[in-house]
Amino acid sequence: MNSFSENVTVVLVHGAWADGSCWQNIILPLKRQGLKVTCAPIPLTSLMDDIAALQRVIERTTGPVVLVGHAYGGAVIAGPSDDRVKSLVYVAALAPDEGETVADVFYRATPHPSAPQLAPDEHGFIWMPEEGFSNAVAHNASPDQTTIASAVQRPVSVKCIQEKAPAPAWKTKPSWFLLAEEDRMILSETQRYMANRMNAKIWSHEVDHSPMLTAPYLVVEVILEAARGALGS
């Protein structure tokens, strides 16, 4: 049964080393609730490039919009300045403040012992080692899931994590934060620091860095709550 009669669109923004397929377990449950759903294909070439790409996707929608960002995608969803964006959802995500970089918040705490060692290649792009997916990116996922995630990965440019963030939308729009207590990529203490700073409604759960793969029902529920918030209901 559809819960949403109004024209609400959920725009899903993937993080580094990913594409829209990471949301495959989220799309249909949201559609069944009457929401429109689209995945924003961001180029991962720089933070400002990615914000611009998201803005182009927003322009193709009508009505209220809910932006959802995973990991690095959290920095991206805070960038567009659009009155139709009514709420933001952070899924184990990064939320730099104005003038901060993604690296500033990502490296705020000592990395988890299982976190991968990352370094750019000669082209200025960072690839995730194959074992990084099973050890840290989605350590609760099945071997098949992490094999696919590794195979479809897209590298992230160093510019994405070194560009200073613009004034973030979370300062003026209601935000939700799915805090991953078992995250090995962005430590839970870092997530809690950002979520508290942005005054987000926190959903804290014992999930890994990629709950859209390993606990999709939680991701769906927090998005639905944000979508109801977008309608003021």
C-alpha positions as CSV (number, residue, x, y, z in Angstrom):
1,M,0.0,0.0,0.0
2,N,1.4,3.4,-0.9
3,S,2.0,5.7,2.1
4,F,2.8,8.8,0.0
5,S,0.3,10.4,-2.2
6,E,2.3,13.5,-2.9
7,N,5.1,13.8,-5.5
8,V,8.1,13.1,-3.2
9,T,11.4,12.1,-4.8
10,V,14.2,10.3,-2.9
11,V,17.6,10.9,-4.5
12,L,20.2,8.3,-3.4
13,V,23.8,9.4,-3.6
14,H,26.5,6.7,-3.5
15,G,29.9,7.1,-1.8
16,A,33.5,6.5,-2.9
17,W,34.3,3.2,-4.7
18,A,30.6,2.7,-5.5
19,D,27.9,3.4,-8.0
20,G,24.1,3.4,-7.9
21,S,23.9,-0.4,-7.7
22,C,24.8,-0.1,-4.0
23,W,21.2,1.0,-3.4
24,Q,19.7,-2.1,-5.1
25,N,18.0,-3.3,-1.9
26,I,16.6,0.1,-1.1
27,I,14.9,1.2,-4.4
28,L,12.0,-1.1,-4.6
29,P,10.9,-0.9,-1.0
30,L,10.7,2.9,-1.3
31,K,8.9,2.7,-4.6
32,R,6.3,0.4,-3.0
33,Q,5.6,3.1,-0.5
34,G,4.7,5.5,-3.3
35,L,8.0,7.4,-3.4
36,K,9.8,8.3,-6.6
37,V,13.4,7.1,-6.5
38,T,16.5,8.0,-8.5
39,C,20.2,7.4,-8.0
40,A,22.5,10.3,-8.7
41,P,25.5,9.2,-10.8
42,I,28.3,11.4,-9.4
43,P,31.7,11.4,-11.2
44,L,33.9,11.2,-8.1
45,T,36.3,13.7,-9.7
46,S,36.0,16.5,-7.1
47,L,33.6,17.6,-4.4
48,M,32.3,20.5,-6.5
49,D,32.0,18.3,-9.6
50,D,29.9,15.8,-7.6
51,I,27.7,18.6,-6.0
52,A,27.1,19.9,-9.5
53,A,26.2,16.5,-10.8
54,L,23.7,16.0,-8.0
55,Q,22.2,19.4,-8.7
56,R,21.5,18.3,-12.3
57,V,19.7,15.3,-11.0
58,I,17.6,17.4,-8.6
59,E,16.7,19.7,-11.5
60,R,15.1,16.6,-13.3
61,T,12.7,16.1,-10.4
62,T,9.5,17.8,-9.4
63,G,8.0,18.3,-5.9
64,P,9.7,17.8,-2.6
65,V,13.1,16.0,-2.5
66,V,14.8,13.9,0.1
67,L,18.6,13.6,-0.4
68,V,20.3,10.4,1.0
69,G,24.0,10.1,1.1
70,H,26.2,7.2,2.0
71,A,29.8,7.8,3.3
72,Y,31.5,10.4,1.1
73,G,28.0,11.0,-0.4
74,G,27.1,12.8,2.8
75,A,29.5,15.7,1.9
76,V,27.8,15.8,-1.5
77,I,24.2,16.0,-0.4
78,A,24.9,19.0,1.8
79,G,26.1,21.0,-1.2
80,P,23.1,21.9,-3.4
81,S,21.1,25.0,-2.5
82,D,17.6,24.1,-3.5
83,D,14.4,25.0,-1.8
84,R,12.7,21.8,-2.9
85,V,15.2,19.7,-0.9
86,K,13.3,19.3,2.3
87,S,15.4,16.8,4.3
88,L,18.7,15.0,4.4
89,V,19.6,11.5,5.3
90,Y,23.1,10.4,6.3
91,V,23.9,6.7,6.1
92,A,27.2,6.1,7.9
93,A,28.2,9.3,6.2
94,L,30.7,12.2,6.3
95,A,29.4,15.8,7.0
96,P,32.2,18.4,6.8
97,D,31.3,21.9,7.9
98,E,32.0,25.0,5.7
99,G,35.7,25.3,5.0
100,E,36.5,21.7,6.2
101,T,37.5,19.0,3.8
102,V,36.3,15.4,3.7
103,A,39.8,14.4,4.8
104,D,39.5,16.6,7.9
105,V,36.5,14.6,9.2
106,F,37.5,11.2,7.8
107,Y,40.9,11.3,9.5
108,R,39.6,12.9,12.7
109,A,40.1,9.7,14.7
110,T,42.8,6.9,14.6
111,P,41.7,4.4,11.9
112,H,40.3,1.0,12.8
113,P,42.9,-1.8,12.7
114,S,41.0,-3.4,9.9
115,A,40.7,-0.3,7.8
116,P,42.6,-0.5,4.4
117,Q,45.7,1.5,3.7
118,L,44.8,3.9,1.0
119,A,47.0,5.9,-1.4
120,P,46.4,7.6,-4.8
121,D,47.7,6.2,-8.0
122,E,49.8,8.2,-10.5
123,H,46.6,9.7,-11.9
124,G,45.4,11.1,-8.5
125,F,42.7,8.5,-7.9
126,I,42.3,6.2,-4.9
127,W,41.3,2.6,-5.5
128,M,40.0,0.3,-2.7
129,P,42.0,-3.0,-2.3
130,E,39.8,-6.0,-2.9
131,E,40.2,-7.2,0.6
132,G,39.1,-3.7,1.9
133,F,35.5,-4.5,1.0
134,S,35.3,-7.7,3.1
135,N,37.5,-6.3,5.9
136,A,36.0,-2.8,6.3
137,V,33.6,-1.4,3.7
138,A,31.0,-4.2,4.2
139,H,32.5,-6.7,6.6
140,N,29.0,-8.1,7.5
141,A,28.1,-8.7,3.9
142,S,28.3,-12.0,2.1
143,P,31.3,-13.0,0.1
144,D,29.2,-12.6,-3.1
145,Q,28.2,-9.1,-2.1
146,T,31.8,-7.9,-1.4
147,T,33.0,-9.6,-4.6
148,I,30.5,-7.7,-6.7
149,A,31.2,-4.4,-4.8
150,S,34.9,-4.8,-5.5
151,A,34.3,-5.6,-9.2
152,V,32.0,-2.5,-9.8
153,Q,34.1,-0.1,-7.8
154,R,34.9,3.4,-9.1
155,P,38.0,5.2,-7.9
156,V,37.7,8.5,-6.0
157,S,39.8,11.5,-6.9
158,V,42.0,13.0,-4.2
159,K,40.3,16.3,-5.1
160,C,37.1,14.9,-3.6
161,I,38.6,14.7,-0.1
162,Q,40.8,17.8,-0.4
163,E,38.4,20.5,-1.6
164,K,36.9,22.7,1.1
165,A,33.2,22.2,1.6
166,P,30.7,25.0,0.9
167,A,28.1,26.1,3.5
168,P,26.3,22.8,4.3
169,A,22.5,22.5,3.9
170,W,22.2,20.6,7.2
171,K,22.5,24.0,8.9
172,T,19.1,24.9,7.6
173,K,17.3,21.6,6.7
174,P,16.2,18.8,9.0
175,S,18.6,15.8,9.0
176,W,18.6,12.2,9.9
177,F,21.8,10.2,10.6
178,L,22.0,6.4,10.6
179,L,25.0,5.9,12.8
180,A,26.8,2.6,12.2
181,E,28.2,1.5,15.5
182,E,30.3,-1.3,13.9
183,D,31.8,0.9,11.2
184,R,35.4,0.2,10.4
185,M,35.8,3.0,7.7
186,I,34.3,6.0,9.5
187,L,34.5,5.3,13.3
188,S,31.2,5.6,15.2
189,E,32.8,8.3,17.5
190,T,33.4,10.4,14.3
191,Q,29.9,9.8,13.1
192,R,28.5,10.8,16.5
193,Y,30.6,14.0,16.5
194,M,29.2,15.0,13.1
195,A,25.6,14.0,13.8
196,N,25.6,15.9,17.1
197,R,27.2,18.9,15.5
198,M,24.5,19.0,12.8
199,N,21.7,18.4,15.3
200,A,20.5,15.4,13.3
201,K,18.0,12.9,14.5
202,I,20.3,9.9,15.2
203,W,19.4,6.3,14.5
204,S,22.2,4.3,16.2
205,H,22.5,0.6,15.3
206,E,25.0,-2.3,15.4
207,V,25.6,-2.3,11.7
208,D,28.7,-2.0,9.4
209,H,29.8,0.7,7.0
210,S,27.3,-0.4,4.3
211,P,23.9,-1.0,5.9
212,M,22.2,-0.6,2.6
213,L,23.7,-4.0,1.8
214,T,23.7,-5.6,5.2
215,A,20.7,-4.0,6.9
216,P,18.6,-2.5,4.2
217,Y,15.4,-2.4,6.2
218,L,17.0,0.1,8.6
219,V,18.0,2.3,5.7
220,V,14.5,2.2,4.3
221,E,12.9,3.0,7.6
222,V,15.0,6.1,8.3
223,I,14.4,7.3,4.7
224,L,10.7,6.9,5.1
225,E,10.8,8.9,8.4
226,A,12.7,11.7,6.6
227,A,10.3,11.6,3.7
228,R,7.3,12.0,6.1
229,G,9.2,14.9,7.7
230,A,9.6,16.4,4.2
231,L,5.8,16.6,4.0
232,G,5.5,17.9,7.6
233,S,3.6,14.8,8.7
